[in-house]
Amino acid sequence: MNKLIVTVIAMTALVGPAMAQNAERSTDDYLCKDVMRESGSNREVAIAFVHGVFIGKSGNPKFNIDLLKKQTDAFVERCLDNPGEKAMDAMAKAKQ
């Protein structure tokens, strides 16, 4: 249930403003620079959304908080170095 709440909140914060322009978005639309341009809690929500997508795809509702923190750090570093990379691709690499 918590994962669902986090995902819904993250999706709303990440795509809410874009919905006024186009009702349908794809996770492939978001680049690292889009996530990194967010500040404070908006960036945290965007990163949580990306994590949530991967957790949802795994089919396993359990996750390790310490591992998520390490993956977040790797994701941020990768995005800073590769701002034009798709955010989902950067997270996939951070999770390896």
N, C-alpha and C positions, 0 to 999 in steps of 0.2 A: 504494500500500500504506500509506503514512504517513497519508493522508487517512482511510482505512478504520479504522486503529487509533485515530486521534484521535476519529473519530466514535463508535466503539464505546465507548471510554473515557468520552467526554462523555455519551453516552446513558445509560450505566450510572450515572454520578454524578448526572445530572440526574433520572432517572426511577426509579432503584433504590429509594429509600425509598417512593415512591408505589406501586410495584408490589405492596407488601404490602396495600394498600387496594384496588387495581383493576389487573388485569393489562394493561389496554389504555389507553394515553394518546395524546394528540394534541399536536402542537406548538402547536396553537391554545389548549391549556390553560394555557400559560405566559404570564404578564404580565410587563411590565418590572419591576414591584416584586418578582416572584418571583426574577428573575435578580439584581437589585440587593441583595436581602436576603442573598444568599450572600456569603461573605467569602473573601478570599485566593484560593487555588487553586481552590476550588469555583466562584467567580464566573468565573474564567478558563476553566474547563472548560465552564461553561454557555454562555459567549460563543463559545467554540470550537465547541460543538455547533451553535449557531445559524448560525455561518459555514459549518460543514460541510454543513448542510442546503442552503444556497444553492449551495455549490460542487458538491454532488452533483446538484442540479437543473439546473445549467448544462450538465452533460454534458462539461465540460472539466476535466480533473484538474489543470491548471496554475493557479497563483494568484500574485499579487504581494504579498509580505510587507509592504512599505511601505504599499500600498493597504489591506491588511487592518488595519494599525495605525490608519490614518486613519479607516476605517470603524468600528473599535472605539470610538475616541474619540467619533465622531458618535453611535454607538449609545448609549453610556453617557450622554452629555449629553441625548439625547432621552429616555431612560428616566428620568433624574432629573427632567426637566421633565414627563413624562407617565407616571407609574407605573402607571396603569390601562390603558395601551395594550398590545396583544398584542406579545410580544417579536418575533415573526416580522414583524409589520407595521413595528415600529420599525427592525429591521435592513434591511428592504426600502427604507425611506426613507433610511437611512444609506448605502446602497449606490448611491443615485441620484447 
